[in-house]
Amino acid sequence: MAEAPREPRVSYAVPPGGRVLIDNQTGEQTAWLPLWMYWIQIGHRHADAADAVSKKEQPLGLIKAREVTTAGGPIAGPEGNVEMIEAMVTIVASANCIDAVFGSLRQVDPWKPPGGRKKTTARSGEIVEQLKHSFDVGTKAKEWSQELTWLFQLRDSIVHHSERPRTMKVAAADAEHLVLSASEAYSLTAANARRAVDIVDAVLAECLGHARPGSRAWAERATRVKRQMGRHPGASGPRPRIEVTQTGDRIDITATVDPPDTK
């Protein structure tokens, strides 16, 4: 008589910053992950890369212009545009981080204006209103409205891009040369990449330090996660410590990352 198949052994994969909750009474198993933290890590990684390549390759535009003058006709430019690519990733990741924070707050401290949100309200405007509701940000809201409008408009121009003729802009210049390039390349620079992550860092720092009652529990957890994970980009960061606590029939599993050594 054949043996009955064995029950499979269950294990749990908990990425850094993640959390698993098991209720042995109901059998419910849930997990959640702060992807907003991963997005800001990605943003910092690629902003640093954009800075590095910008410092290394900044003269190339004018060098190539001088070569064109010498050759007397068109010649191939440097292969690829690493700075533009790194800036694209940084800007999208930075906007996605704030978007993910907005999504998290809507779960724990939802808010809508009386009569509901208008369809014409920009995403950045919705986010600022939610931040004002969940955190005591004072006069920062006006500044953030301008900064996040800039960030989301730039993000949208990348992810909802339409390939069409656009007026060229000055990419580099000296007394004898003027280098024109596509408007996309003009906007996708190391400077704008750094501005994008700086905006997100400033918003997060201010919000996490001034949580209102409805968002306080989330802010405390977010502060711990941000401190522990630092700028380590996910899987390439330090191995997390798995911590298990049990209260009655509920088992709580967290993947805690030790803060980076700042000595």
N, C-alpha and C positions, 0 to 999 in steps of 0.2 A: 504494500500500500504506500503510495507516494506521500511524502511529508508535505504538510501544508506550507505554502511559501511564508518565509519570515517577513515580519513587518519591517519596512525600511527604516533605517536609523535617520532621524531628522537632525540636521545641523543648521546653524544660522550664520549667514554672512552679513557682517555689520561693517560698512565702510566707515572711515574716520569721521567723527562727528555724528554718526548715526545712532539710532536707538530702536530697540525692539521691546515690545511689551507683550507678555504671554499671560493670559488669564486661564489658569487650569480649571476653573469652575465652569466657565462658559465655552472654553476651547478656542476663544478668539485669539488670533495672533496678528499683531499690527507692527508696522515699522515706519519710521519717518527719517528723512535725511535733509539737512539744511543746504540745499543746492545753491542758495544765495552766497554761502561762504565759498563754495567751489568756484562760482563765477568771479568773485572778486580776486581769488587766487589766480585764476586764469588771466584776469585783467592785469594784475601786477606782473606776472611772468612775461607777458607779451609787451607791456609798456617798457619794461627793462630792456627787452630785446630790441624794441624800436629805438630806444635811446642809444643803445650800443651801436646799431648799424647806422644811425643818423650821424653820430660823431665820426664814424669810420668813412662813410661814403658821401658826406655832405659836399665836398668839392667836385664830385663827379659831374654834376650838371654843367658847371662852368668849364671843367676840363673838356667835356665832350663838345661843348659849344666852340671852344678854341680849335678842337680837332676838325670840326665841320668847316670852320673858316679856312683852315690850312688846306683841307682836302678840296674845297671849292664845290662841295655837293653833299647830299645826304649820306650818312654812314650809320651803322647800327649802334644803338645805345647799349649800356651795360645790361646784361641779361637779368630779367626779372626786376622787381622793385620790392626788396625785402622790407624796407621801412613802411611802405604802404600796406603790405600784407599784415605785418605785425600790428599796425595801427587799426586796421579793420577788425582784427580779432579783439583787441583791447576795447575798442569803442562798443562793439556788440556785447562783449562780456560785462562791461560796466553797466550798461543799460539793463541787461538781463538780471544783474545782481539786484538792482533797485526794484525791478519788476517782480522778482521772486520774494523780496522782502514784503512788497505790497500784497502778494498772494498769501504769504504767511499771516500777515496781520488781518487780512479779511477772514481768516479761519478763527482767530482767537479774539479779535476785537473789531467785528464788522461795523461799518458805518456807511450810510448813504445820505445824501442831502434830502431834505423834505421834498417829496414828489419824485424822488429817484434821480439818477444821473441822466443828463441830456446826452443824446447820441453824438452831439457835436463836441462834447468835452474831450480834450486831448488826453492821452494816456498820462502824460506828465502832470496834468492838472488834477486828475483823479488821485494820483499818487501823493501829491502834495497835500491834498485835502485829507487823505487817510493819515498821513504823518502828523498833521495838525491835530487830528482827533486822538491819535494813540500816544503822542508825545507832547510835552510842554516845550515847544520850540520857539515861542515868542516871535521876534521880528525876523528870524532866520527863514521863515516860510516865503517871504517875498524874494529873498536872494535865491532860494532853492527853485522857486518857480521859474526864474530866468535861466538858471544853470541847467535844470532838468529839461526845460524846453529845448535848449541848445543840444543837449546830449541825445534826446529822443528823436529830434529832427535829423541829426546826423546819423544815428542808428538806422532810422527808417530809410534814409537815402541810400544806405548800404543794402539792407535786407529786402527792401522793396524797390530795388533799382530798375530803371528802364534804360536800355542802351539806345541813346539818341544823340544827335549833335548838340553840343553845348559850347558856349563861349569859352575859349581857352584863357588861362590865367598865368601870371608870372610865377615861375617856379624858382628861378635863380637869376641873378643879375650882377654885373659889375660895370665899370665905366665903358667897356667896349662890347659887352655881350648882354643879350636879353634872352632868357630861356623860357619859352611858353610850354605849358603842359595842360593835360585834361583837368577840368575843374575837380574831378574826383581825387586825383593825385594831390591837388593843392590842399584839399581838406584832410586827407588821410596822412597825417604827419606824426612824428614822434611827439611834438609839442601838444597836439590835440589828444593823442593817446594818454599822455601824462595828465592833461587837464581832466580827462574823463575819469580816471581812477581816483584822482585827487577829490573830485566832486563826491564820488561815492564814499570815500574814506571820511570826508567831512560830515556828510549826512549821517552815516552810521554812528560815528563817534558822538555827535550831538544827540541823536535819538536814544541811543542805548544808555546815555547818562541822564536822560530826563523822561523816563517812562511814566505814563499815567497808569492808574490802577488796572484798567482793562488789558494793558499790554505788558504789565510788570513781570509776570511769570515768563513770558516769551523773551523779554529783554534780558532777564537774568540768565536764562539758558543761552541766548545768543551771545551774550558777553563772554560766558565761559568758553563757548565754542570758538569764538573769534580769538580769544587769548591763547587757547590751547593750540589751534591750528595755524595761527600766524599767517605767514605768506607761503607756507608749504603747499605746493600745488597737488593736492590729492594723493594719488598713489605713489608719487615720487617723494613724498614727505616721510616723516618717521612712522614706524609701525605703531599702530594704536594699542593701548592696553584695554583689554576686554574686562569690564566690571559688571558683576552680576549681583543684584540685590533682590531679596524676596520678602514680600509682605503678605502674609496669608497665602492666598492662592495666586497672587500676582507676582510674576517674575519680570524684572526690569533689567535689560542688557544694554549697556552703552559702550561705545568705542571711543575711549578718551585718548587724546593725543597730548603728550607732554609738551609744554610750551617750549619754543626754541630757546637755546642758550644765548642769552644776551650779554654774557660776560665778554 
